[in-house]
Amino acid sequence: MPRRLQSKGCCTYCGHEATKSGMSKHLAACPQRQAIIEEANGKNGVSETLFHLQAKDNHGGNYWLDLEMRGNSSLSALDHYLRAIWLECCGHLSQFSIMGAYDEEIAQTRKAKAVFPVSESLLHIYDFGTTSETLIEVVGTREGKPTTTHPIALMARNRMPETKCIECGKPAAWLCKECVSEHDVWGVLCDEHAETHPHRNYGEPVQLVNSPRMGMCGYAGPAEPPY
């Protein structure tokens, strides 16, 4: 997959657009997010440590997510989230490890509050054949009540990277998996050329979705948050 210019993303609270580094700064000050936090803190319940995590494709980094994870939730919840929004195709194995040390696997039963104070960056590995690697870094923490009943809240994500059709240069919406697998070409196509493209050994072109696993194994989306 070719590297692209740094992508921008969108805040889920207010719609503000920023780059990956700029989004972290925005979320720390976003008035709409602060209002939601204040509302949550005013409700009954127990406070806990919440971690601001940034997850990014470890090869290029143009796909990224800003997440808030509850400290009492286990890494299995994060694995489930990454699979649902980015990775799941054929039920492959996955693991978390300390960055740069595949052998140092971290059990997915461990809670975030026990893992992230010790290691502020983890590597998530999905599929040990056609591997997808996601780097997870701690951007910040807060003490308070979660803004959702779920283990993880999506705070921001990159916008779909813009690509141009390899045939005509118009905006692309489809990917030829045969181009990727057999010809080492990022074979993105517009609507017109997706219909006339001759490669069919891997089936019809698949629609582009906002995921770093596009073109890998049997992945075809949908690249939507699970909740």
N, C-alpha and C positions, 0 to 999 in steps of 0.2 A: 504494500500500500504506500503510495507516494506521500512525502511530507507536504503539508500545505502551510500557508500563512496562518499566524495565530488567530484562532477563531474567537468570536465574541459569543456571549451567552446572555441569558435573560433571567432576571430575578423573578421568582414565582410570587413574591409578595406585592411588587409594585410595577413590574415590567421593565425596570431599568436595564439598559444594555451596557455591558462592559466586557473587557477581556478577562481571562482567567485570574490574573493577579489583581486587577481592578475590582472584580466581583467580591473578593474576600473583604476588601476595604469597604465596599458599599454595604455588604450585609451587616457589618459591625455597626453601621450607623443608620440603616434603612428605617425611616419613621414607621412605615407600615409593619415591618417585622417587630419593632420595639413595642408597638401597640398590641400586637398579638401575644408577645411575651408577657406584657403587663397584665393582660386579661387572663392568661393561663395562671400566672402567679397569684392572682386574686381568688382562684377557685380552691376548693378543698382538694387535698391530696398531699403527697409527700414529695419534697424537693429531692433532686438527685443531680449528679454531675452529668452535663450534656456536652458532647464533643462535636465541634465543627470540623468535619472531615472534608477534604477535597480528594476525590478519586479521579484519576486521569489515565488515559491510555499510555502505557509505558513506552510506546514506540511512536513518538511524534507529539503526543500530548494535546492534540486538537479536539479530542473528545474528553469532556470533563463534567463532573457533577460536584456541586456543593451540597453536602448532606449534614443534618444534625442527628446524631445518634445518641440514644439514651444509654447512660452508663450501665444500667442494670440489664441491658440486652446483650445477648451473646453474639459472637462473631458469625454464628450460623444465620442470624437475621440479616447481617450484611451480605453474606454469601447469597442468600435468597434474593436480596434486592438487586445485587449486581447481575445475577443470572436473569432476572425478570426484565430489567430495563436495558441490558446490553448484550448478554452472552449466551443464554440458553439456546442450544440447537439440538443436541442429541443425548442429553443426560450425562455428559462427561464428568469425570472426577474433578475436584478442585481442592485447593488448599491455600491457607495463609502462611506466610513465612516472613522472617525478618529480611528486610531488603538486602539483596545480594547474597543470601544464604538459603538456597532451596532446601538444604537438608534440615534446617531448623524450623520444622513445621510447628505451627501453633494450633492447638486443638480448637475446633470451632465451638466447643461447649464453653470456652472461657468468655467471661463478660468483658465488655469494652472498658469498664472502669478498672479492671485488673491488667489489661493489656496496654492501653495507650499511654498511661503515665510512665511505663517502662520503655516502650518503643514508640516513637512519634511517627514512624513510617513503616508500613507493611507492604508486602507484595502479595497480591491475590493472583493465583494461577488457575486458569480454567482450561481444561483439555491438555493433556500431556503429549498429544500428537500434533495437532494444529493449534498451538498454544496461544491463548490471549492472556496478556499480563496487564494488571491494573495496579498502579501505584496509589497507595492510600496514605495521605499525610494529615496530621493533626494541625489545623490552622489556629484553633483556639478552644477554650472551654468556658462554660458558665455554670453557675449553681442556680438551680431553679426548678420550675415545674415544666414538663414537656408540653409542647403546643399541640400534640396529637396523641391519640391512644396507641398509635403504631410505634414500633421500635425506631423507625427512621422517618425523618421529614425531608423532602426534597426542597432545597432552598433556591437552587439555580442549576442550570445546565447549559452546555454550549448549544448554540443554534446549529442547525443542519449545515455542514460545510457546503459551500457552493462549488459545483463542478461543471465542466463543459463537455459536451458530447465530443467524442473522439472523431466523429465523422464530419461535423459541421460547426462545432463551436457554440451551439445554442445550449441553454441550461439543460443539464442532464437530470433524468429521473429514474434511470434503469441501469442495471449492471449485468454485463455478460460474464458469467462465472467461468465459461470456457476460456475467455480472454485472460482472466486472472490465473487460472490453474494450468493452462497449456501453453500460453504465449507470453506470460509475465507482463501483461498489459492491463492497466487499470481501465477496463473496457466499459466506461460509462457512456450512456446513450440517451438522446432525447426521445420523445414519444414516437416521432416519425421513424427514426433509424432503429429503434427497438423492434419495430414491426418488420423491417427489411434486413436486419442483421443476419448473416448467414449461419452463425454458430448455433447449433442446437444439440450438440452431444451432451450438454449438461442441462438440457431443458430450456425453457423460455427465459429471457432476461428477468431478473428479480428486481423489484422496486427498491430504490435506495431508501434506507432508513437511518436514523441518527444513532449509529452504533459503530464502534471501532471493529466489530467482528464482521462487518460486511465483507463478503467475498471469501469467508473462511468456512471450511467444512460445510455443514448444511444450513448455516444461519441465513434466515430470511426475515428477521424481525419478530415481533412488531416494534421493539424498542420503546415501549411505553412503561411508565412507572407502575408498579403493582398496586399501589394505593395512593 
